[in-house]
Amino acid sequence: MKKVYGTKRMSDKYGGSDFAMNVKGLEIAAYEPRAAQGMGLGYATANRGGCHLNGGYLVVLEGLGLNVSGKITRGKAAYTIFFQDLMEAVSMGGTCLFTTYALLPKGLVKNPNNSFVRLINKALPSFGGLVGFLHNHTWLMNFNMKGILPHPYSVELVTGFKTTMGSFIKIGERGYNLERIINLRQGLKGCDDTLPKRLTSELQRTNESDSKVKLQGMLMDYYRIRGWDEQGVPTKSRLKRLGLEDYRV
């Protein structure tokens, strides 16, 4: 792996790794994952380390844009994968990642106290199974919805390459898996998909027993939906599906 600087290097040199709030050598960004389980999973699995953008920025659902409960883990693995792949594809297209806010209907963002909006926020985690299913059957999204996700249509206008929502997400998945393979070849292991002990063991609020990241269960769901084995290595069948069979670890 590349030489690492910052708090990880300091902790390696002087001991006391618990103070080093980083993932894979990169210090964690602005968001407290003990109040946003999906963001915690994103940090742990991000190819760059503790990066909110490469991690999928799921905090956008857990309070920054929508108000999906950050305490629950249900459905968070599937949504994390979806946003990671989406942002990977948007980045490849040369567009600012924050344009993905277009995914969030204005009415849901601006009216958090509306009873219908509260119902939507409460229900969204239950659709994690559907999101995971679509991730593995992107051909079902062989269409464009310019008002929700304009990026595939923009790519098609500029390049002439027919791009749908499904193929766009699959492009992002391919890139994310290729990055993973490179990291694994450089020495990354599944055990590196973790968080500092403080976030998984120490409560953010002493009177709330669930105010820590419940990582392990989400991580196993994440690997399963991604088509990775229990060590976090992309399976042969997944690589073949993505046209990456020549890039095995």
TAWO-V713863 format. One record per residue. N is the residue number from 1. PHI is phi in degrees with one decimal (* if undefined). NEAR is the number of other C-alpha atoms within 12 Angstrom. Layout:
# TAWO-V713863
N_PHI_NEAR, N_PHI_NEAR
This chain:
# TAWO-V713863
1_*_15, 2_-65.1_15, 3_-65.0_11, 4_-109.6_20, 5_-114.4_17, 6_95.7_20, 7_-65.7_25, 8_-64.5_28, 9_-64.4_23, 10_-63.7_19, 11_-67.8_19, 12_-63.8_17, 13_-79.4_14, 14_-108.0_13, 15_85.9_13, 16_78.5_16, 17_-64.2_21, 18_-62.4_22, 19_-83.0_21, 20_-86.6_29, 21_-83.7_33, 22_-141.6_38, 23_-127.9_38, 24_55.9_37, 25_94.0_35, 26_-105.1_31, 27_-61.7_27, 28_-67.6_34, 29_-77.1_25, 30_-68.3_19, 31_-99.4_29, 32_-78.8_36, 33_-72.5_44, 34_-70.1_37, 35_-106.3_35, 36_-150.7_39, 37_-57.1_46, 38_-63.9_52, 39_-66.8_52, 40_-62.5_51, 41_-63.9_54, 42_-61.8_48, 43_-59.3_50, 44_-64.9_47, 45_-102.5_47, 46_-59.9_47, 47_-65.0_39, 48_-87.4_35, 49_102.9_36, 50_-73.3_38, 51_-104.2_31, 52_-70.0_39, 53_-78.0_35, 54_-65.7_39, 55_-79.6_41, 56_103.9_44, 57_56.6_45, 58_-68.5_48, 59_-59.6_38, 60_-64.8_34, 61_-89.0_36, 62_-99.0_35, 63_130.6_26, 64_-83.2_25, 65_-123.7_27, 66_-98.2_31, 67_-127.2_32, 68_-68.3_36, 69_-58.0_34, 70_-81.0_37, 71_-84.1_32, 72_-89.5_31, 73_-103.4_40, 74_-57.9_30, 75_80.2_37, 76_-69.5_48, 77_-62.2_46, 78_-64.9_40, 79_-66.9_44, 80_-60.8_49, 81_-61.9_47, 82_-57.9_45, 83_-72.9_43, 84_-62.0_46, 85_-68.4_43, 86_-61.4_44, 87_-68.3_40, 88_-62.3_38, 89_-68.2_36, 90_-61.3_36, 91_-63.3_29, 92_-61.7_23, 93_-79.1_28, 94_80.3_17, 95_-106.8_19, 96_-58.3_17, 97_-62.7_26, 98_-73.5_22, 99_-70.4_19, 100_-69.8_32, 101_-58.3_29, 102_-60.5_22, 103_-63.6_28, 104_-91.3_24, 105_-54.6_20, 106_-55.3_16, 107_-64.2_19, 108_-73.5_27, 109_-77.9_26, 110_-88.0_16, 111_-126.2_19, 112_-63.7_25, 113_-93.8_16, 114_-64.6_15, 115_-61.2_13, 116_-67.2_14, 117_-64.5_23, 118_-61.7_21, 119_-64.5_20, 120_-61.3_26, 121_-61.1_29, 122_-71.5_24, 123_-83.3_18, 124_-52.7_28, 125_-58.6_31, 126_-70.5_23, 127_-91.8_20, 128_-58.1_27, 129_-61.8_23, 130_-67.5_22, 131_-61.7_29, 132_-64.3_30, 133_-63.1_23, 134_-64.3_26, 135_-58.7_39, 136_-96.4_28, 137_-140.0_20, 138_-63.7_27, 139_-62.5_19, 140_-70.4_19, 141_-106.5_23, 142_-82.3_20, 143_-157.4_21, 144_-124.1_25, 145_-127.4_19, 146_-58.7_18, 147_-74.8_18, 148_-106.8_19, 149_-132.3_30, 150_-77.3_27, 151_-61.3_39, 152_-60.6_40, 153_-64.5_28, 154_-64.1_25, 155_-60.7_28, 156_-65.3_20, 157_-63.0_15, 158_-79.2_14, 159_-103.5_12, 160_82.0_11, 161_-81.5_14, 162_-61.1_19, 163_-131.8_31, 164_-114.4_29, 165_-58.5_38, 166_-65.9_32, 167_-68.5_33, 168_-64.8_39, 169_-63.1_42, 170_-66.1_39, 171_-60.3_34, 172_-63.8_33, 173_-62.3_39, 174_-61.7_32, 175_-63.2_30, 176_-65.1_37, 177_-69.6_41, 178_-64.5_29, 179_-60.5_29, 180_-60.9_36, 181_-60.4_30, 182_-60.9_24, 183_-60.8_30, 184_-64.1_25, 185_-64.6_17, 186_-89.0_14, 187_114.4_17, 188_-64.1_29, 189_-127.9_25, 190_-57.1_27, 191_-66.3_19, 192_-81.5_29, 193_-81.1_38, 194_-143.5_36, 195_-128.1_43, 196_-55.2_35, 197_-53.4_23, 198_-57.2_23, 199_-83.3_36, 200_-101.6_28, 201_-120.0_20, 202_-95.8_22, 203_-69.9_21, 204_-69.3_21, 205_-125.3_15, 206_-62.2_11, 207_-94.3_10, 208_-125.9_13, 209_-66.7_17, 210_-101.6_25, 211_-89.9_28, 212_-146.1_35, 213_-80.7_39, 214_-92.1_37, 215_-74.9_37, 216_-59.8_25, 217_-62.2_21, 218_-63.8_33, 219_-64.9_41, 220_-65.7_27, 221_-63.0_29, 222_-60.4_41, 223_-59.5_30, 224_-62.3_27, 225_-67.1_35, 226_-69.5_42, 227_79.7_30, 228_-106.6_24, 229_-80.3_21, 230_-68.7_22, 231_-96.1_20, 232_79.0_32, 233_-102.6_34, 234_-55.9_38, 235_-73.9_27, 236_-59.9_21, 237_-66.0_19, 238_-67.0_29, 239_-64.7_27, 240_-64.9_17, 241_-59.2_22, 242_-94.7_29, 243_72.0_19, 244_-116.2_26, 245_-62.4_19, 246_-84.9_15, 247_-117.3_24, 248_-70.3_24, 249_-70.4_24
